[in-house]
């Protein structure tokens, strides 16, 4: 039998392309072999979290609020409604930016006249400039809506949060009280309660809205707190000896406040329309206060002779309410992970 030559390691031949360039690196494949990678690719592989060494940097997880803000910036509904609301807030604070006249300056000789030079919206039944009154009516509507929303959100969140956190008899009593308030018709309650008020300020109207509006927010806050307090991080904080106040402020409130913000944002537009409704019925704001509801009530008797008197304040009211409802819908879509 012929003797076999001793085994010699075969020299690796690289094919017609020649030896690998210097910028190639050898990376393990994970199955005992290797593969050729460019130096830039190898460096990228080493830096990625799933690289061969497993030491690459990991991306910091985003919070609910950062994700919501990122979604809102890409939502055209939020952008359009936000721009409209910013414009309304600006002219409610500084109405003189777009009008130089007084809403109480009237000329009976021009009553019910249509659009003229310098008066694009015409005149109302008392000869007042409709454009100026529409601009100044923004201040009252925005003020009533914002103040009522803040009061409802604070009172409802406080009572509902305590009831959901502690439970027991207090929770049962609060639930029955909210049921009673839900049974009161809002417009009928306004007619009864505000008919005896003689003040011309916005505070009686704001107080009425807070009185009848807090049960809805309270029920939302209660349910959100009950759900949040069952999470593992709350149980861990309690096991570590955290006090009830610390758990409410540091762990439960930041994670349970999102539904309240959504409801309050949508309700703001509702409160603006409710103020206009009560003023239209004569139990809300009263002259000489400038309000869209008051102007709509005055113009309703002249809708055939001078429809412009009704068109402009009613249109401003509709745009404002629609803007806040659109904003609330966009915020709801961003803060509710189930809708993503």
C-alpha positions in Angstrom: 0.0 0.0 0.0 1.6 3.3 -1.0 2.6 5.6 1.8 0.5 8.7 2.0 2.3 12.0 2.1 2.1 13.9 5.3 -0.9 16.2 5.7 -0.1 19.7 4.8 -2.3 22.7 5.5 -3.6 23.9 2.2 -3.0 27.5 1.4 -6.2 29.5 1.1 -6.5 30.9 -2.4 -8.6 34.0 -2.9 -9.9 33.7 -6.4 -9.4 36.1 -9.3 -10.1 39.2 -7.2 -6.9 38.7 -5.2 -6.5 38.9 -1.4 -9.1 40.8 0.6 -8.4 44.5 1.0 -7.1 45.9 4.2 -10.5 47.5 5.1 -12.1 44.1 5.5 -12.5 42.5 8.9 -13.3 39.0 10.0 -16.4 38.7 12.1 -17.7 35.5 13.7 -20.9 34.2 12.4 -22.1 32.7 15.6 -21.9 29.1 14.2 -18.1 28.5 14.4 -17.3 30.3 11.1 -16.4 33.7 10.0 -17.4 36.2 7.4 -15.7 39.1 5.7 -17.2 42.5 6.5 -16.1 46.0 5.6 -14.4 47.9 8.4 -17.3 50.3 8.6 -19.8 47.5 8.7 -17.9 45.7 11.4 -17.7 48.9 13.5 -21.4 49.4 13.1 -22.1 45.8 14.1 -20.0 46.2 17.3 -21.8 49.3 18.3 -25.4 48.1 17.8 -27.2 46.6 20.8 -27.5 43.3 19.0 -23.8 43.2 18.0 -21.5 40.3 18.8 -20.2 41.8 22.0 -23.6 42.9 23.3 -22.2 46.0 24.7 -23.6 48.6 22.3 -25.6 51.5 23.6 -29.3 51.0 24.0 -31.9 53.7 23.0 -33.5 55.3 26.0 -37.2 54.4 26.2 -39.6 57.2 25.5 -42.4 58.1 28.0 -46.1 58.4 27.2 -45.8 62.2 27.1 -42.9 62.3 24.7 -44.6 59.8 22.4 -47.8 61.8 22.6 -46.0 65.1 21.8 -44.3 63.4 18.8 -47.6 62.2 17.5 -49.3 65.6 18.0 -46.6 67.4 16.0 -47.3 65.1 13.1 -51.1 65.4 13.3 -52.5 68.1 11.0 -55.8 68.3 13.0 -53.8 69.3 16.1 -51.7 71.9 14.1 -54.8 73.5 12.5 -56.9 73.6 15.7 -53.9 74.8 17.7 -53.2 77.7 15.4 -56.9 78.7 15.5 -56.9 78.6 19.3 -53.6 80.6 19.6 -55.2 83.2 17.3 -58.3 83.3 19.4 -56.3 83.6 22.7 -54.2 86.4 21.3 -57.1 88.5 20.1 -59.0 87.9 23.4 -56.0 89.3 25.3 -55.2 92.1 22.9 -58.3 92.8 20.8 -56.9 96.2 19.8 -54.4 94.4 17.5 -57.1 93.9 14.9 -59.7 96.6 15.8 -59.4 100.2 17.0 -63.1 100.8 17.8 -65.1 100.3 21.0 -67.8 97.6 21.1 -70.0 100.0 23.0 -69.7 102.8 20.5 -73.0 102.8 18.6 -74.8 105.0 16.0 -78.6 104.4 15.7 -78.6 106.0 12.3 -76.6 103.1 10.9 -78.7 100.3 12.6 -78.9 97.0 10.6 -76.8 98.4 7.8 -74.6 95.9 5.9 -70.9 95.8 5.1 -69.2 99.2 4.6 -65.7 100.5 4.2 -64.0 100.1 7.6 -66.9 98.0 8.9 -66.7 94.6 7.1 -69.4 92.9 9.2 -72.0 95.7 9.1 -73.9 97.1 12.1 -76.3 95.5 14.6 -79.8 96.6 15.7 -78.3 99.3 17.9 -75.9 100.6 15.3 -72.8 99.0 16.9 -70.1 97.6 14.7 -70.6 93.8 14.4 -66.9 93.2 13.6 -65.7 94.9 16.8 -68.3 93.2 19.0 -67.4 89.8 17.5 -63.7 90.4 18.3 -64.4 91.5 21.9 -66.8 88.7 22.4 -63.9 86.3 22.1 -62.5 87.5 25.4 -65.6 86.5 27.4 -66.0 83.2 25.7 -62.4 82.1 26.1 -62.3 83.4 29.7 -65.5 81.5 30.7 -64.3 78.3 29.0 -60.8 78.3 30.4 -61.8 79.2 34.0 -64.7 76.7 34.1 -62.4 74.0 32.7 -59.7 74.6 35.3 -62.2 74.6 38.1 -64.0 71.5 36.9 -60.6 69.6 36.3 -59.2 70.6 39.7 -62.3 69.8 41.8 -63.3 66.7 39.9 -59.7 65.3 39.9 -59.3 65.9 43.6 -62.5 64.3 44.7 -62.4 61.5 42.2 -58.8 60.8 42.9 -59.3 60.5 46.7 -62.4 58.3 46.3 -60.5 56.0 43.9 -57.4 55.7 46.0 -59.0 55.2 49.4 -62.3 53.5 48.4 -64.7 52.5 51.1 -67.6 54.5 52.4 -66.3 57.8 50.9 -66.2 56.3 47.5 -69.7 55.0 47.8 -71.0 58.4 49.0 -69.3 60.3 46.2 -70.7 57.9 43.6 -74.2 58.5 44.8 -73.6 62.3 44.8 -72.4 62.2 41.3 -75.4 60.2 40.2 -77.6 63.0 41.7 -75.8 65.7 39.7 -75.9 63.7 36.5 -79.7 63.6 36.9 -79.9 67.5 36.8 -80.4 68.9 33.2 -77.7 71.4 32.6 -79.8 74.1 30.8 -82.7 73.7 33.2 -80.4 74.0 36.1 -78.9 77.1 34.7 -82.3 78.6 34.2 -83.2 78.0 37.8 -79.9 78.9 39.5 -78.8 81.8 37.4 -82.2 83.5 37.1 -81.8 84.9 40.6 -78.3 86.3 40.0 -78.1 90.0 39.2 -74.3 90.2 38.7 -73.0 91.2 35.3 -69.6 89.4 35.8 -68.6 86.0 34.5 -68.1 84.4 37.9 -71.7 83.2 38.5 -71.7 81.5 35.1 -68.3 79.9 35.8 -69.4 78.8 39.3 -72.5 77.2 37.8 -70.5 75.3 35.2 -68.1 74.0 37.9 -71.0 73.0 40.1 -72.6 70.8 37.4 -69.4 69.8 35.6 -67.2 68.3 38.2 -69.1 64.9 38.5 -68.0 63.9 35.0 -64.4 64.6 35.6 -64.6 63.0 39.0 -65.9 59.7 37.6 -63.1 59.7 35.0 -60.4 60.4 37.6 -61.8 57.8 40.0 -61.6 55.1 37.4 -58.2 56.1 36.2 -56.8 56.1 39.7 -58.3 52.7 40.5 -56.6 51.2 37.4 -53.3 52.9 38.1 -52.9 52.0 41.7 -53.0 48.3 40.8 -49.8 48.5 38.7 -46.6 46.9 39.9 -44.6 50.0 40.5 -47.3 51.3 42.9 -47.2 48.0 44.9 -43.4 48.3 44.9 -43.5 51.8 46.3 -45.9 50.7 49.0 -43.7 47.7 49.9 -40.7 50.1 50.2 -42.6 52.2 52.7 -43.8 55.1 50.6 -46.5 57.2 52.2 -50.0 57.6 50.7 -49.3 61.2 49.7 -46.0 60.3 48.0 -47.6 57.5 46.0 -50.4 59.8 45.0 -48.1 62.7 43.9 -45.2 60.8 42.5 -46.6 57.5 41.1 -50.3 57.6 40.6 -51.2 61.2 39.5 -48.7 61.5 36.6 -49.9 58.2 35.2 -53.6 58.8 35.8 -54.0 62.4 34.7 -54.1 61.7 30.9 -57.8 60.8 30.7 -58.7 63.9 32.7 -56.7 66.1 30.3 -58.6 64.6 27.3 -62.0 65.1 28.9 -61.2 68.6 30.1 -59.9 69.7 26.6 -63.0 68.5 24.9 -65.3 70.0 27.6 -63.7 73.4 27.2 -65.6 73.9 23.9 -68.7 72.6 25.5 -68.5 75.2 28.2 -68.1 78.0 25.6 -71.3 76.9 23.8 -73.1 76.5 27.2 -72.2 80.1 28.1 -73.6 81.3 24.8 -76.7 79.2 25.3 -77.4 80.6 28.8 -76.7 84.2 27.6 -79.0 83.6 24.6 -81.8 82.6 27.1 -81.2 85.7 29.2 -79.8 84.0 32.4 -76.1 84.0 31.6 -74.1 87.1 30.9 -76.1 90.3 30.6 -75.5 93.7 28.8 -73.4 95.7 28.7 -71.1 92.7 28.7 -70.1 91.8 25.2 -70.9 88.2 24.5 -71.6 86.1 21.4 -74.6 84.7 23.1 -76.0 88.1 23.8 -75.4 89.3 20.2 -77.0 86.1 18.8 -80.0 86.6 21.0 -80.4 90.3 19.8 -79.9 89.3 16.2 -82.4 86.5 16.2 -85.3 89.0 15.9 -83.8 90.5 12.7 -82.7 87.4 10.9 -84.8 88.2 7.8 -84.0 91.9 7.5 -80.3 91.7 8.6 -78.9 88.2 8.6 -75.3 89.4 8.9 -76.1 90.4 12.5 -76.5 86.7 13.3 -74.1 85.2 10.8 -70.8 86.6 12.2 -71.1 85.9 16.0 -72.7 82.5 15.4 -69.9 81.7 12.9 -67.2 82.8 15.4 -68.8 80.6 18.1 -69.0 77.6 15.8 -65.4 77.9 14.8 -64.2 78.3 18.4 -66.1 75.3 19.7 -65.0 73.2 16.7 -61.4 74.1 17.3 -61.4 73.0 20.9 -63.3 69.8 20.1 -60.7 69.0 17.3 -57.9 69.7 19.7 -59.4 67.4 22.3 -59.8 64.6 19.7 -56.2 64.9 18.7 -55.0 64.9 22.3 -57.2 61.8 23.0 -55.7 59.9 20.0 -52.1 60.8 21.2 -52.6 59.9 24.9 -54.5 56.7 24.4 -52.1 53.9 23.5 -55.0 51.6 22.4 -55.7 54.0 19.5 -52.1 53.8 18.0 
